Amino acid sequence: MRRHLPVGKLPLGLLKSLLDKIELSDSRVRIGARIGEDAAVIDMADKYLVAKTDPITFTAEKIGRYAVNINANDIATMGAEPKWFMATLLLPENATTKKVVRRIFDDILQACAELGITLCGGHTEITHGLDRPILVGQMLGEVSRRKLVDSRRAIPGDDVLLAGVVAIEGTSIIARERGTELEKAFGPQLVRRAKRFITRPGISVVKAALSANRCAPIHAMHDPTEGGLAMGLIELAHSADTGIEIWRKAIPVAPECEKICRHFGLDPLGLLASGALLIALRPRYRKKVIDALEQKGLTCCHIGKLTEAATGCKIRLENGSCKTIPEYSSDELTRIL
């Protein structure tokens, strides 16, 4: 019997076998496709061009805002400023109205305006076989040669910081998709707060990433998305070719996320986590970055360290025991949506 792959990211082993086939024929590609790498980097002589593409597939609500922010985040984790956005919008037949199209377009424009990004092209069509809109974003940005954040610089002994809390995006989506059930369990106020997570505190990490990169030499940054913080940590270690040790009690989880995950039996660390940012840097710069982000109203805390690759990816639990960080190739969100 043929074994089908589950919904979500490809297993890391399979993905690595595919990426290993890529031969870079253009010497200007400074960073290409690698596990844990957020974007591609192309040498344009005086600056680096940073390029990213990512789809929005988990939800049909506010997909314009999601697409802009998710793609901008990946540009910013390379130390670059997101500049130009393109969108491929696929809409379901017999379910798309002018109102729906206008709403998505307006969401894209508003999110672009908030981040100073120009919408410069794309494609829109009514597509056979879809049951909901699918939006694939493409983002370009640029960074000076000296400020590029390349995760290959990360080394054992680096501190790992987490800006933001877990898990903003996943919590907001669950509240929007399963709001009636959650209101019965926790009341309307918690559900309203969780729904607003997409804007308050928000899923953008652009401000945090660029602020950190301005004030200290950053070895690596990564924004955990599908598969949650757990997969983000594993991907960061893979990209840096290191191990990692994280302390569970140091990880800030939004109270609304804790309650919603407990209700559905989900692990907050495996839930879609846009709105959080992982930062790896030498310990002597830790306080400087934490203070700089907190001065801008952003939360940031020390959650662990990079270790030798042979030690693997570990999480130290609150009881002092240590276990391997679970690999969530399928986001916890897929269990209930």
N, C-alpha and C positions, 0 to 999 in steps of 0.2 A: 504494500500500500504506500502510495506517495505521501510523504510527510510535508505538510504545508508549513511555511514559516508564519509565526504569529504576527499580529498587527504591531507595528512599531519599528524601531531601528533594526537594521540587520545585526545578527550576532557579530561580536567584535572579530572573532576568528575568520568568519566569511568575508567581512568587510576588508580586513587586512589583506586577505588573499587576492581580492580584487584590486585594491590600491597598489599592491606590490607589482602589478602588471604595467603600471603607468611608467612610461619613459618620457622624461621631460626633454623635448627636442629644442626648446627655446631657452637659452641661457638667462634670459631676463626674468624668468619665473623664479623669484627668490624663495617663496614658500608655496608649495603645491598641496595636493590632496594628501592629508595624513589624519589618522585617528586623533581626535581631540583638538584638531586645528580648526579655528572658527572661520577663517577666510583665506583666500589666496592672495599672494603679494607679488606684484609685478614691478620690476625696476624701470622707472621712467626717467632715469638720469638724475635730475635734481631732487626728485621725490619718489616715493613708492605709491603706486596705485593699489588699493585694497578692494577686492571684489568678493561678493557673497550672494548666495541665493538660498532661499528657504521658503517652504510652503506653510500655509495654515490649513489644517485638516481636521482638528479636533472639534471645532465649533463653527457655527455659521453666523454668530452674533459678534459684531465689532471686529470682523476679520480685517478690515482696512487698517484699523489702529494696531491690531496684533502684528500684521505683516510688516508695517513700517518699523515698529519698535524692535521686533525680533531680528530683523536684518540689520538695523542700525546698531544693535547691541554687539553683534559679531564683528562689525567693522571697528567699533570702539575698543574691543578687547585686544586688538592688534596695535592699539595706541593711535589709531587714525580717526579723523573727523569724518562722519558720514555726510556725503554731499548730494549724491544723485540717486534717485529711486525709479525703478521701472516695475510694472505690475502685469502679470498675466492672470486674468480673471476668467474662470470657467464657470458658467452659470447653468443650472439644471433646466431642461426643457419642461414646458407645461407648469412651471412653478416660479418663473421670473417675471417680475413686473418692473415698470419704469421706476417705481418708488424704491424697490429693492436695489436697483443699480445705482440710483442717485445716492442712497444712503451709504453704500459701500464707498462710492467715489468721494463723498464728502468726508467720510472717516479717514480715508487716505490723505486727503488734502489737509485736514486738521492736524493729523499726526505729523505730517511733513512740516507744517508751519511751526509746530511746537519745537522741533529739533533743527530748524533752519535748513531743511532738505528740499531739493527741487525735484518734483515729479516730472520726469523728462521723456517718458514713453511707456510702451507696453502693448498689450493685446487683450481684447475682450471678445468673448463669444458665448453663445448658447450651445451647450455640449450635451450630446446624447448619452444617457446612461448614468447621469449623476443624480443623487438625491439631495444634494446641498451644494452651495457655492464653494469652490476651491480657489484660493488666491495664492499664487506663487510670486514672491517678491524677489527682486534683484537690486542689490545696493552696491554703490561704488563710493569709495572715500579715498582720502590721501593723507600721508604722514611724511614728515621729514625723515631723512635717512637715519638720523641719530636717535629718533624717538620711537622707532619701530619696536614693538614688543614681540619677541620671538621666543616661544616656549622652550626651544632647544637650549636657551641660556640657563634655564632652571637647573638647580643642582641639589643633591642631598644636603640637608641642613637649612634649606630655605624655610621660612615661616609661611604658613598658609593662612590668609585672612579671608573672611566672608563679609562682604558688604551687602546689606539688606537682610531679609528674613526668608524663611522657607514656609510654604511654597505659594507665592503670590498668584502666579498664573493658573495653576491647577485648581487652587481654592476658588478663584473667581469663576472659572468655567463650571465647576461642580455646582456652585451656588446658582448660576444662571440656568443650568440644565436640569437640576433636581431641586429647585427652590421650594416647591410646594411641600415635598417630603421633609426638607430641612426646617421649614417654618413650623411644622407640626412638632418637630423634635426640639428646636432651640428658640423658636419665636422669630418674628419678622426682622427685628433689629440686627441680629447676628447675620442673617441672610443678606440684608441690605449692605452691611459693612463689607461682607465677603464679595458681593457683586462689584462693589466700587474699587476693589483691590487693583483692577486694571489701570485705574488712574490715581488712586490713593492707597498705598504709597506709589503705585505704578509699576509697570513691568520694564521700564527703561533703565538701563545701567550706564547709559552714555555719559552722564554727568559724573558718576562715580569713577568710571574707567579713565576718562580724560583728566579728571582732577588728580587721581593717584599717579598717573603717568607724568603729570607736570611737576609733581613735588618730590619724586624719588625715582631711582632706576629700578624699574619693574622687570622681573625675570619672566613672568608668565601671567596671563589673565585668561579666564574662561568663564562663560556664562552658562550655567547648567540649565538645560531645557528639557527635552524629552528624556524620560528615565530619571528625572529629578537630580537632586544634589548628589546622590550616590553615583549615578553615571557620570555626572560632571567631574567628580573627584577621580574616578577611574580613567576618564578621558584625559584629564590633566596629567596624570601620572604617565599614561601611555605616550602622550606627546612629548613630555620632558624626559622620557626614558628613566624614570625614577620609581621608587615606591612612595607610599604616602601613609601617614598615620593621623587619624582624626579623632578628636575627643567628643563623644556624643553630647555630653552635658554642656559643651561650649557652643553648640549649634542653636541659634535662635529660630524657633518655629513660631509663627503667628498663632495666637490662641484660637482664632477661628479655624485655622488649618488643623490644629490638634483635635478640636472637637469634631469637625467634619470627617477627618480621617478615622477617628475612633468610631464614629457612627457607622461608617461603611467598611470598617476593617482594613483600612489602607495604611501603608507606611508613608509618612510625610516625606521621608528622604527619597522615595521613589516617585514622587509626584511632580509633574511639570513645574519647573522652578524658575522660569523667566522672572526677572526682578531681583535676582541674587547674582552676585559677582564673586568669583574666586580670584584671589591675587596671591602670587608667589614672589617673595622678595627676601633679601638678606635680613636677618633679625635686627640689625642696627637701624633699619629704616621703618620697622614696624610701627613704632609710636608716632613717627612723623606722618605716616599715611593715615593712621587711625584718627589722629587729631585733625588733619586737613579735611577728611571727609565729614567728621562730626561738626566742624565749623560750618559746613555747608548743609547741615541738617540731615546728614546721611549716617545711618548706623553702620558700624564696622567692628568686627571682633576677631580675635586670634583663635582659630579652631584646630590648628594642628601644624604638621611640618612634613616636608619631603624627606624621604629616607632612601637608602640604597635600593636599587631595583629588585634585588633578590628577596627583599622582605615583603614585597607585594603591597596590596592596598588593604589597610587595616583600619578598623574603627574600634576605639576603646570605649566600652560601655560604662554606664554610671556605676556599676558594681565592681569596676576595676578589671573585668575580663576583656579579652580582645578577640575579635572575630574578623573574618574577611568581609570587606564591603560588598553587599549583594549587587549583582549585575542585573539591572532592570532594562533589558532590551525592549520589553513592552512596558510602557508607562503605566503606573497604577491607575491612571485615568481610564484606560481601556477596560478595566474590570467592571466599571459601572456605566459606561456610556456605550 
